[in-house]
Amino acid sequence: MNIPWRITLEKTRHFIQSLTPHFSKTFKAPHLVTGERGEVEAMHYLMREKYYVVARQWRSPKAPGDLDLIMRGTVPETGEPLLCFVEVKTRSTRNETPAHAAVDSHKRKTLRRLARHYLTRLDRKDKPAIRFDIISVYLDGEKGSDIEYYKGAFGWKDRSPYADHWQ
């Protein structure tokens, strides 16, 4: 019996795709597990600082990447609503390069693009102040975690006091 090769390939592809969800639920690469743990630590830290979770790992169908945390708070000086787009960088050890240094110009551009996509979904009447923050989380199994929080780490055009530090 001669089975056309196209049918065999198609059946093999469907079989492999049917197995993918089972394996992806049971195995995650160690760096992804570390990253998720860091995001949870950062989220809890911000909640203790009186921020409220709006979204976690938000994705746009129109742009690659994700926004780790979107948090709502208030501007201390004015009390007006504040929307923070928070990039979380997690490391299991401290080395010569700090974790927040990984947020380079390309990453900032991606985060700005995603923030614009998110903002288009908001009601035009609800225009909170916007801030881009970075949280570096250093995990240590024995001590817990060490968190460094950079409020206003960069802006829409890199006019932040921290901008030169990461370029």
N, CA, C and O of each residue as an XYZ file, in Angstrom:
668
protein
N       0.842     -1.172      0.000
C       0.000      0.000      0.000
C       0.892      1.241      0.000
O       1.814      1.359      0.806
N       0.607      2.135     -0.892
C       1.423      3.333     -1.047
C       0.665      4.538     -0.490
O      -0.328      4.966     -1.079
N       1.124      5.098      0.653
C       0.482      6.249      1.286
C       1.220      7.513      0.827
O       2.441      7.607      0.949
N       0.480      8.458      0.309
C       1.161      9.690     -0.106
C       1.891     10.328      1.074
O       1.375     10.366      2.191
N       3.105     10.831      0.808
C       3.943     11.396      1.863
C       3.300     12.598      2.526
O       3.552     12.858      3.702
N       2.479     13.333      1.804
C       1.844     14.531      2.369
C       0.877     14.162      3.507
O       0.830     14.853      4.525
N       0.128     13.103      3.341
C      -0.812     12.673      4.385
C      -0.045     12.216      5.622
O      -0.442     12.527      6.745
N       1.033     11.492      5.429
C       1.839     11.019      6.543
C       2.442     12.194      7.316
O       2.416     12.195      8.546
N       2.974     13.175      6.626
C       3.527     14.347      7.295
C       2.460     15.121      8.060
O       2.696     15.602      9.168
N       1.296     15.232      7.453
C       0.198     15.961      8.106
C      -0.237     15.250      9.389
O      -0.461     15.900     10.411
N      -0.355     13.951      9.344
C      -0.743     13.196     10.541
C       0.336     13.299     11.623
O       0.018     13.413     12.806
N       1.598     13.259     11.223
C       2.689     13.389     12.185
C       2.664     14.766     12.842
O       2.838     14.881     14.055
N       2.447     15.805     12.044
C       2.381     17.162     12.576
C       1.249     17.304     13.583
O       1.440     17.896     14.645
N       0.065     16.766     13.262
C      -1.074     16.835     14.188
C      -0.777     16.075     15.478
O      -1.142     16.523     16.565
N      -0.119     14.928     15.357
C       0.224     14.143     16.532
C       1.170     14.925     17.442
O       0.963     14.971     18.654
N       2.200     15.536     16.872
C       3.168     16.305     17.661
C       2.483     17.502     18.312
O       2.739     17.801     19.478
N       1.617     18.188     17.571
C       0.900     19.326     18.148
C      -0.019     18.895     19.284
O      -0.215     19.649     20.237
N      -0.579     17.707     19.198
C      -1.456     17.234     20.272
C      -0.659     16.952     21.548
O      -1.208     17.028     22.647
N       0.617     16.630     21.411
C       1.451     16.361     22.587
C       2.006     17.633     23.233
O       2.292     17.639     24.430
N       2.158     18.686     22.472
C       2.794     19.914     22.949
C       2.185     20.457     24.235
O       2.940     20.775     25.154
N       0.853     20.584     24.359
C       0.312     21.126     25.620
C       0.674     20.305     26.841
O       0.850     20.854     27.929
N       0.788     18.994     26.675
C       1.113     18.141     27.816
C       2.537     18.394     28.306
O       2.788     18.432     29.510
N       3.457     18.564     27.375
C       4.844     18.781     27.761
C       5.083     20.204     28.239
O       5.863     20.418     29.167
N       4.430     21.176     27.626
C       4.668     22.561     28.020
C       4.144     22.850     29.425
O       4.634     23.768     30.084
N       3.165     22.092     29.893
C       2.645     22.304     31.240
C       3.560     21.688     32.297
O       3.602     22.152     33.437
N       4.286     20.650     31.919
C       5.090     19.956     32.913
C       6.533     20.436     32.951
O       7.210     20.239     33.960
N       7.019     21.051     31.899
C       8.412     21.475     31.868
C       8.526     22.939     31.480
O       7.936     23.383     30.495
N       9.293     23.680     32.265
C       9.632     25.055     31.936
C      11.132     25.205     32.109
O      11.731     24.662     33.038
N      11.708     25.939     31.212
C      13.144     26.190     31.308
C      13.436     26.909     32.622
O      12.634     27.730     33.068
N      14.569     26.611     33.243
C      14.898     27.216     34.544
C      14.870     28.745     34.541
O      14.439     29.350     35.522
N      15.323     29.380     33.452
C      15.331     30.845     33.440
C      13.911     31.406     33.403
O      13.676     32.508     33.898
N      12.959     30.666     32.823
C      11.565     31.123     32.829
C      10.950     30.992     34.218
O      10.166     31.841     34.642
N      11.305     29.938     34.909
C      10.830     29.753     36.285
C      11.383     30.865     37.171
O      10.659     31.428     37.992
N      12.664     31.179     37.004
C      13.291     32.266     37.769
C      12.602     33.591     37.478
O      12.311     34.358     38.396
N      12.340     33.862     36.193
C      11.670     35.097     35.803
C      10.278     35.229     36.388
O       9.895     36.301     36.856
N       9.516     34.138     36.364
C       8.162     34.166     36.942
C       8.211     34.404     38.440
O       7.398     35.152     38.984
N       9.158     33.772     39.101
C       9.284     33.962     40.551
C       9.623     35.422     40.866
O       9.098     35.997     41.820
N      10.501     36.012     40.059
C      10.856     37.410     40.243
C       9.674     38.336     40.030
O       9.505     39.307     40.768
N       8.845     38.043     39.021
C       7.657     38.866     38.771
C       6.684     38.806     39.940
O       6.091     39.818     40.313
N       6.522     37.632     40.512
C       5.630     37.491     41.668
C       6.195     38.276     42.855
O       5.454     38.969     43.551
N       7.511     38.166     43.084
C       8.141     38.923     44.178
C       7.949     40.429     43.969
O       7.614     41.153     44.906
N       8.163     40.894     42.731
C       8.013     42.316     42.421
C       6.566     42.771     42.613
O       6.314     43.848     43.153
N       5.626     41.950     42.170
C       4.208     42.284     42.306
C       3.828     42.426     43.783
O       3.129     43.369     44.156
N       4.275     41.512     44.606
C       3.966     41.576     46.038
C       4.625     42.798     46.684
O       4.035     43.444     47.550
N       5.831     43.103     46.262
C       6.521     44.285     46.769
C       5.712     45.549     46.443
O       5.499     46.397     47.310
N       5.268     45.665     45.197
C       4.509     46.845     44.790
C       3.157     46.917     45.501
O       2.687     48.008     45.825
N       2.542     45.787     45.742
C       1.271     45.776     46.463
C       1.470     46.267     47.900
O       0.609     46.956     48.446
N       2.597     45.915     48.508
C       2.899     46.428     49.853
C       3.134     47.931     49.822
O       2.934     48.615     50.826
N       3.556     48.444     48.675
C       3.792     49.881     48.506
C       2.524     50.618     48.053
O       2.602     51.767     47.619
N       1.379     49.978     48.150
C       0.068     50.578     47.841
C      -0.214     50.750     46.348
O      -0.934     51.667     45.953
N       0.350     49.873     45.524
C      -0.001     49.830     44.103
C      -0.992     48.688     43.905
O      -1.005     47.722     44.668
N      -1.815     48.810     42.876
C      -2.812     47.786     42.578
C      -2.509     47.164     41.222
O      -2.140     47.861     40.278
N      -2.666     45.861     41.135
C      -2.368     45.141     39.900
C      -3.474     45.395     38.877
O      -4.654     45.178     39.150
N      -3.070     45.854     37.705
C      -4.000     46.023     36.593
C      -3.863     44.840     35.647
O      -4.864     44.281     35.197
N      -2.625     44.457     35.344
C      -2.385     43.321     34.444
C      -0.991     42.766     34.700
O      -0.103     43.456     35.202
N      -0.830     41.520     34.346
C       0.464     40.848     34.460
C       0.722     40.112     33.156
O      -0.166     39.438     32.635
N       1.920     40.238     32.634
C       2.322     39.619     31.371
C       1.348     39.980     30.241
O       0.906     39.114     29.487
N       1.023     41.275     30.140
C       0.073     41.736     29.126
C       0.723     41.713     27.751
O       1.851     42.172     27.573
N      -0.005     41.172     26.788
C       0.477     41.083     25.409
C      -0.498     41.770     24.467
O      -1.704     41.807     24.708
N       0.047     42.306     23.401
C      -0.758     42.908     22.353
C      -0.718     41.989     21.134
O       0.331     41.433     20.812
N      -1.846     41.828     20.460
C      -1.817     41.011     19.240
C      -1.085     41.714     18.094
O      -0.801     41.104     17.063
N      -0.783     43.003     18.285
C      -0.179     43.795     17.211
C       1.320     44.003     17.355
O       1.953     44.541     16.446
N       1.899     43.592     18.468
C       3.331     43.848     18.690
C       3.934     42.703     19.501
O       3.264     42.117     20.352
N       5.195     42.388     19.236
C       5.847     41.313     20.005
C       6.212     41.774     21.416
O       6.331     42.971     21.678
N       6.385     40.818     22.309
C       6.804     41.115     23.676
C       5.641     41.179     24.636
O       4.491     40.948     24.263
N       5.955     41.499     25.885
C       4.906     41.639     26.892
C       5.318     42.692     27.918
O       6.495     43.014     28.080
N       4.309     43.211     28.597
C       4.526     44.129     29.715
C       4.431     43.275     30.970
O       3.377     42.706     31.257
N       5.522     43.182     31.717
C       5.552     42.306     32.889
C       4.445     42.645     33.877
O       3.646     41.783     34.242
N       4.401     43.900     34.307
C       3.387     44.333     35.270
C       2.841     45.693     34.859
O       3.587     46.582     34.449
N       1.543     45.834     34.974
C       0.912     47.146     34.845
C       0.238     47.391     36.182
O      -0.644     46.640     36.598
N       0.669     48.459     36.851
C       0.191     48.741     38.197
C      -0.458     50.113     38.235
O      -0.090     51.010     37.476
N      -1.430     50.268     39.128
C      -2.093     51.559     39.311
C      -1.780     52.064     40.711
O      -1.846     51.327     41.695
N      -1.441     53.330     40.764
C      -1.156     53.991     42.036
C      -1.602     55.434     41.947
O      -2.461     55.783     41.137
N      -1.019     56.265     42.779
C      -1.315     57.699     42.743
C      -0.012     58.487     42.763
O       0.986     58.054     43.339
N      -0.042     59.642     42.127
C       1.105     60.540     42.149
C       1.154     61.150     43.548
O       0.190     61.790     43.965
N       2.241     60.970     44.274
C       2.299     61.447     45.669
C       2.019     62.941     45.830
O       1.322     63.341     46.763
N       2.550     63.760     44.941
C       2.407     65.209     45.079
C       0.982     65.697     44.829
O       0.508     66.617     45.496
N       0.303     65.076     43.863
C      -1.009     65.585     43.447
C      -2.170     64.669     43.796
O      -3.314     65.119     43.873
N      -1.891     63.397     44.007
C      -2.958     62.443     44.291
C      -3.702     61.978     43.050
O      -4.678     61.237     43.163
N      -3.258     62.401     41.857
C      -3.927     61.982     40.625
C      -3.574     60.525     40.300
O      -2.552     60.020     40.765
N      -4.406     59.853     39.512
C      -4.136     58.459     39.157
C      -2.820     58.310     38.392
O      -2.442     59.174     37.601
N      -2.139     57.204     38.644
C      -0.851     56.915     38.022
C      -0.871     55.495     37.486
O      -1.263     54.566     38.192
N      -0.455     55.327     36.254
C      -0.356     54.005     35.645
C       1.121     53.718     35.418
O       1.803     54.453     34.705
N       1.610     52.641     36.032
C       3.029     52.289     35.935
C       3.201     51.036     35.082
O       2.580     50.004     35.335
N       4.044     51.145     34.081
C       4.448     49.992     33.289
C       5.777     49.541     33.874
O       6.778     50.252     33.782
N       5.784     48.360     34.475
C       6.940     47.908     35.247
C       7.617     46.740     34.540
O       7.000     45.704     34.292
N       8.881     46.921     34.225
C       9.698     45.844     33.668
C      10.455     45.199     34.816
O      11.118     45.885     35.594
N      10.356     43.878     34.921
C      11.002     43.152     36.009
C      12.181     42.371     35.455
O      12.037     41.614     34.495
N      13.333     42.552     36.053
C      14.529     41.809     35.681
C      14.963     41.010     36.892
O      15.225     41.569     37.957
N      15.039     39.694     36.724
C      15.344     38.799     37.833
C      16.660     38.086     37.586
O      16.933     37.625     36.478
N      17.457     38.002     38.612
C      18.723     37.276     38.551
C      18.825     36.389     39.781
O      18.346     36.740     40.860
N      19.456     35.233     39.603
C      19.658     34.333     40.737
C      20.953     34.659     41.471
O      21.162     34.207     42.597
N      21.822     35.443     40.836
C      23.058     35.875     41.486
C      23.354     37.325     41.101
O      22.876     37.826     40.084
N      24.140     37.972     41.927
C      24.629     39.319     41.580
C      25.973     39.133     40.895
O      26.877     38.494     41.435
N      26.092     39.693     39.717
C      27.383     39.656     39.052
C      27.814     41.083     38.755
O      27.264     42.022     39.331
N      28.769     41.262     37.883
C      29.300     42.596     37.619
C      28.249     43.523     36.995
O      28.253     44.725     37.261
N      27.365     42.983     36.181
C      26.360     43.790     35.504
C      25.050     43.730     36.279
O      24.523     42.640     36.501
N      24.508     44.879     36.698
C      23.237     44.858     37.423
C      22.091     44.413     36.513
O      22.149     44.602     35.298
N      21.071     43.833     37.094
C      19.949     43.290     36.329
C      19.265     44.348     35.474
O      18.909     44.080     34.327
N      19.078     45.546     36.021
C      18.361     46.579     35.281
C      19.100     47.044     34.032
O      18.503     47.688     33.169
N      20.390     46.729     33.922
C      21.159     47.116     32.737
C      20.678     46.375     31.490
O      20.979     46.791     30.371
N      19.938     45.289     31.671
C      19.410     44.538     30.533
C      18.300     45.298     29.804
O      17.913     44.915     28.700
N      17.791     46.358     30.403
C      16.751     47.156     29.749
C      17.458     48.207     28.891
O      17.610     49.365     29.279
N      17.880     47.757     27.720
C      18.618     48.622     26.804
C      17.653     49.425     25.927
O      16.438     49.353     26.109
N      18.194     50.180     24.988
C      17.361     51.051     24.151
C      16.347     50.249     23.339
O      15.217     50.699     23.151
N      16.730     49.079     22.861
C      15.791     48.244     22.097
C      14.628     47.785     22.981
O      13.473     47.816     22.556
N      14.932     47.365     24.200
C      13.892     46.912     25.128
C      12.973     48.070     25.514
O      11.757     47.899     25.593
N      13.548     49.237     25.751
C      12.726     50.410     26.085
C      11.776     50.746     24.936
O      10.614     51.081     25.164
N      12.270     50.658     23.713
C      11.433     50.922     22.539
C      10.271     49.929     22.473
O       9.136     50.313     22.193
N      10.558     48.664     22.730
C       9.507     47.636     22.745
C       8.475     47.928     23.828
O       7.273     47.814     23.589
N       8.941     48.305     25.017
C       8.026     48.591     26.123
C       7.150     49.807     25.818
O       5.962     49.819     26.141
N       7.736     50.819     25.200
C       6.944     52.003     24.816
C       5.866     51.643     23.807
O       4.725     52.091     23.916
N       6.237     50.829     22.820
C       5.276     50.412     21.799
C       4.114     49.643     22.445
O       2.950     49.898     22.134
N       4.428     48.719     23.329
C       3.379     47.956     24.010
C       2.514     48.859     24.882
O       1.297     48.684     24.942
N       3.134     49.817     25.554
C       2.371     50.751     26.396
C       1.390     51.552     25.539
O       0.249     51.769     25.947
N       1.822     51.992     24.360
C       0.911     52.719     23.465
C      -0.279     51.850     23.077
O      -1.418     52.315     23.060
N      -0.009     50.585     22.765
C      -1.099     49.663     22.416
C      -2.057     49.499     23.597
O      -3.274     49.462     23.414
N      -1.508     49.401     24.797
C      -2.365     49.258     25.977
C      -3.213     50.514     26.184
O      -4.407     50.424     26.469
N      -2.591     51.675     26.040
C      -3.300     52.930     26.281
C      -4.443     53.164     25.290
O      -5.416     53.839     25.627
N      -4.344     52.628     24.097
C      -5.438     52.790     23.125
C      -6.696     52.066     23.590
O      -7.794     52.373     23.124
N      -6.550     51.112     24.499
C      -7.700     50.366     25.017
C      -8.423     51.100     26.135
O      -9.549     50.741     26.481
N      -7.795     52.125     26.707
C      -8.403     52.854     27.821
C      -9.451     53.843     27.320
O      -9.402     54.304     26.180
N     -10.375     54.148     28.179
C     -11.380     55.170     27.894
C     -10.671     56.518     27.790
O      -9.808     56.832     28.610
N     -11.026     57.300     26.804
C     -10.376     58.605     26.580
C     -10.519     59.536     27.785
O      -9.668     60.397     28.008
N     -11.587     59.368     28.559
C     -11.793     60.227     29.735
C     -10.806     59.892     30.846
O     -10.419     60.752     31.637
N     -10.405     58.618     30.888
C      -9.501     58.152     31.940
C      -8.060     58.283     31.448
O      -7.526     57.364     30.827
N      -7.436     59.422     31.726
C      -6.063     59.640     31.289
C      -5.161     59.792     32.508
O      -4.923     60.906     32.975
N      -4.660     58.673     33.023
C      -3.778     58.765     34.191
C      -2.386     59.237     33.775
O      -2.032     59.201     32.597
N      -1.612     59.673     34.749
C      -0.198     59.946     34.503
C       0.474     58.601     34.219
O       0.053     57.568     34.740
N       1.502     58.620     33.404
C       2.185     57.386     32.995
C       3.619     57.421     33.494
O       4.272     58.464     33.497
N       4.097     56.244     33.920
C       5.486     56.149     34.354
C       6.033     54.780     33.962
O       5.328     53.775     34.051
N       7.280     54.747     33.534
C       7.962     53.492     33.222
C       8.948     53.208     34.348
O       9.850     54.004     34.609
N       8.772     52.073     35.011
C       9.621     51.685     36.135
C      10.360     50.392     35.813
O       9.954     49.629     34.937
N      11.442     50.163     36.533
C      12.176     48.902     36.446
C      12.385     48.388     37.862
O      12.726     49.144     38.772
N      12.176     47.097     38.027
C      12.477     46.451     39.305
C      13.492     45.348     39.053
O      13.272     44.466     38.223
N      14.596     45.403     39.769
C      15.595     44.335     39.728
C      15.360     43.454     40.942
O      15.327     43.932     42.076
N      15.198     42.169     40.690
C      14.985     41.206     41.770
C      16.168     40.239     41.769
O      16.468     39.598     40.762
N      16.821     40.153     42.909
C      17.930     39.214     43.076
C      17.453     38.133     44.047
O      17.186     38.403     45.218
N      17.355     36.921     43.539
C      16.861     35.816     44.357
C      18.014     35.112     45.047
O      19.045     34.826     44.438
N      17.820     34.840     46.321
C      18.791     34.083     47.094
C      17.991     33.095     47.925
O      17.196     33.492     48.777
N      18.197     31.827     47.681
C      17.420     30.789     48.346
C      17.403     30.897     49.855
O      16.385     30.608     50.484
N      18.521     31.313     50.453
C      18.603     31.370     51.905
C      18.009     32.654     52.473
O      17.296     32.620     53.476
N      18.302     33.791     51.832
C      17.877     35.083     52.367
C      16.532     35.555     51.826
O      15.963     36.511     52.352
N      16.023     34.915     50.805
C      14.795     35.397     50.179
C      15.136     36.168     48.928
O      15.768     35.629     48.020
N      14.726     37.428     48.866
C      15.019     38.224     47.675
C      15.415     39.647     48.065
O      15.026     40.166     49.112
N      16.194     40.246     47.191
C      16.615     41.629     47.356
C      16.051     42.393     46.166
O      16.264     41.999     45.020
N      15.337     43.478     46.426
C      14.652     44.214     45.370
C      15.184     45.633     45.287
O      15.325     46.324     46.297
N      15.479     46.056     44.055
C      15.868     47.441     43.781
C      14.810     48.008     42.845
O      14.558     47.452     41.776
N      14.185     49.122     43.250
C      13.067     49.703     42.509
C      13.484     51.050     41.922
O      13.888     51.955     42.653
N      13.385     51.177     40.610
C      13.744     52.406     39.909
C      12.472     53.043     39.351
O      11.998     52.669     38.278
N      11.929     54.003     40.086
C      10.733     54.719     39.637
C      11.127     55.698     38.537
O      12.138     56.392     38.641
N      10.318     55.745     37.487
C      10.611     56.665     36.392
C      11.957     56.376     35.753
O      12.701     57.299     35.421
N      12.272     55.103     35.579
C      13.574     54.699     35.058
C      13.831     55.237     33.654
O      14.973     55.532     33.303
N      12.791     55.364     32.859
C      12.909     55.972     31.538
C      11.554     56.535     31.166
O      10.542     56.214     31.789
N      11.540     57.367     30.156
C      10.301     58.010     29.742
C       9.966     57.696     28.295
O      10.518     56.774     27.695
N       9.065     58.470     27.758
C       8.667     58.265     26.359
C       9.828     58.556     25.417
O       9.904     57.988     24.328
N      10.748     59.457     25.840
C      11.863     59.838     24.968
C      13.208     59.749     25.669
O      14.150     60.430     25.265
N      13.324     58.943     26.688
C      14.579     58.785     27.436
C      15.102     60.093     27.995
O      16.297     60.378     27.904
N      14.226     60.882     28.568
C      14.635     62.134     29.209
C      14.668     61.988     30.736
O      14.645     62.981     31.464
N      14.719     60.773     31.194
C      14.736     60.494     32.617
C      16.150     60.659     33.192
O      17.128     60.518     32.457
N      16.273     60.953     34.484
C      17.612     61.031     35.071
C      18.363     59.712     34.992
O      19.593     59.699     35.040
N      17.639     58.596     34.870
C      18.291     57.289     34.786
C      18.666     56.924     33.359
O      19.421     55.973     33.162
N      18.172     57.638     32.359
C      18.338     57.241     30.968
C      19.810     57.054     30.590
O      20.150     56.079     29.920
N      20.676     57.961     31.003
C      22.078     57.851     30.645
C      22.720     56.618     31.273
O      23.644     56.034     30.708
N      22.237     56.235     32.414
C      22.799     55.100     33.127
C      22.677     53.792     32.345
O      23.533     52.915     32.458
N      21.607     53.665     31.548
C      21.365     52.401     30.844
C      21.730     52.432     29.376
O      21.551     51.427     28.687
N      22.223     53.522     28.882
C      22.522     53.583     27.441
C      23.926     53.117     27.143
O      24.339     53.104     25.984
